[in-house]
Amino acid sequence: MANIIPFAFRGELFTGTHNFASGGDDFKLALYTANPYTTSSTVYSASSEVSASGGSNYTTTGNTLTGNAVVSTGAVASCDFTDTEWTSATFTAAFGAIYNDDQGDKLCVVLDFSGDKTATNGTFKITFPNPATPADAILSMA
């Protein structure tokens, strides 16, 4: 499977729903054991989300992303966030979803981790690629 950009997200960009710039909307990253989303999904879902119980140190609805930035390089615009992590974590995740917490939990992108990733009383970290290389960015538009 590959990352999913929901069909609705494309239209929401043109209507100004999402503000990825610094000081713009708040975005969150939730983690999942299985993918509950399709291209027709529109909002955050708690289905298959990593459990917040049993000492996992995961919080339901995920982490708030910080460091929102829009980077424009030539004919391509990309967005970036500061890396996010869960410390003292004990859980497994295979997918992540970035959604707009300020705009009715509208889904932006579903990330496929290409298999299970596990932390056992350690740090589970999501490292965002450098948006200066648009092909590597989490979200970019040409």
C-alpha positions in Angstrom: 0.0 0.0 0.0 1.1 3.6 -0.4 0.3 6.9 1.3 -3.3 8.2 0.7 -4.3 11.7 -0.1 -8.1 11.9 0.3 -10.0 13.2 -2.7 -11.8 15.8 -0.5 -8.4 17.3 0.6 -7.7 18.5 -3.0 -10.9 20.6 -3.1 -10.3 21.8 0.5 -7.0 23.3 -0.6 -8.7 25.4 -3.3 -11.4 26.6 -0.9 -8.8 27.7 1.7 -9.8 25.2 4.3 -6.3 24.3 5.4 -3.6 26.9 6.5 -0.3 25.1 6.8 1.7 28.3 7.3 3.4 29.2 10.6 0.7 30.5 12.9 -2.0 28.8 10.8 -4.2 25.8 11.6 -3.3 23.2 14.2 -2.6 19.7 12.7 -2.4 16.4 14.5 -0.8 13.0 13.7 -2.6 9.9 14.9 -1.2 6.4 14.7 -2.9 3.2 13.7 -2.4 -0.5 13.8 -4.4 -1.0 10.6 -5.5 1.5 8.0 -9.1 2.7 8.5 -9.0 5.1 5.6 -9.7 5.2 1.8 -9.5 7.9 -0.7 -13.1 8.8 0.1 -12.4 9.3 3.8 -12.8 12.9 4.9 -12.2 13.2 8.7 -10.1 11.7 11.5 -11.2 8.2 12.7 -10.5 6.5 16.0 -11.0 3.1 14.3 -7.8 1.0 14.5 -6.0 3.8 16.4 -3.2 2.7 18.7 -4.4 2.0 22.2 -3.9 4.6 24.8 -4.3 2.1 27.6 -1.9 -0.3 29.3 1.1 2.0 29.7 1.5 2.6 26.0 2.1 6.3 26.5 0.1 7.0 23.4 -2.7 9.7 23.7 -5.9 9.1 21.7 -6.1 11.5 18.7 -2.3 11.6 18.5 0.3 14.4 18.8 -0.2 18.0 17.9 2.3 18.9 15.2 4.4 22.0 15.6 6.7 24.0 13.4 4.2 24.3 10.5 6.0 25.8 7.5 5.3 26.2 3.8 8.3 26.0 1.6 8.2 27.2 -2.0 11.0 26.0 -4.3 10.5 27.0 -7.9 7.2 25.7 -9.2 6.6 23.4 -6.2 5.2 24.2 -2.8 5.6 21.9 0.2 4.6 21.8 3.8 6.7 20.7 6.7 6.4 20.0 10.5 8.9 19.6 13.3 9.6 15.9 14.0 7.2 14.4 16.6 7.7 11.6 19.1 6.2 9.6 21.9 8.7 8.9 24.7 8.6 5.9 27.0 6.3 4.4 24.4 5.3 0.8 24.2 3.1 0.2 21.1 3.2 -0.8 17.4 1.9 1.3 14.5 1.7 0.7 10.8 0.0 3.9 9.7 -0.3 7.5 10.6 -2.8 10.2 9.6 -2.3 13.9 9.6 -5.5 15.8 10.1 -6.6 19.5 10.6 -7.6 19.8 14.3 -8.9 23.3 13.7 -11.2 22.5 10.8 -13.4 19.7 12.0 -10.7 17.1 12.0 -10.5 17.1 8.2 -8.1 14.4 6.9 -5.0 15.6 5.0 -2.9 12.5 4.3 -2.6 8.9 5.5 1.0 7.7 5.9 1.9 4.0 5.2 4.9 3.0 7.3 5.4 -0.1 5.1 4.8 -2.5 7.9 4.7 -2.5 11.7 7.0 -0.2 13.6 7.4 -0.9 17.3 8.7 0.9 20.4 9.1 -1.0 23.7 9.6 1.4 26.5 11.5 3.7 24.1 10.9 6.6 21.7 8.6 6.3 18.8 9.6 9.1 16.4 8.2 10.4 13.2 10.9 12.2 11.2 9.6 14.5 8.5 11.7 14.7 5.4 13.3 18.0 4.3 10.7 19.9 2.3 13.5 21.7 0.3 13.5 18.5 -1.8 9.8 18.5 -3.0 9.9 14.8 -4.0 10.6 13.9 -0.4 8.1 16.2 1.3 5.1 14.8 3.2 2.8 17.1 1.1 3.8 19.0 -2.0 2.1 20.4 -5.0 3.6 21.2 -8.4 
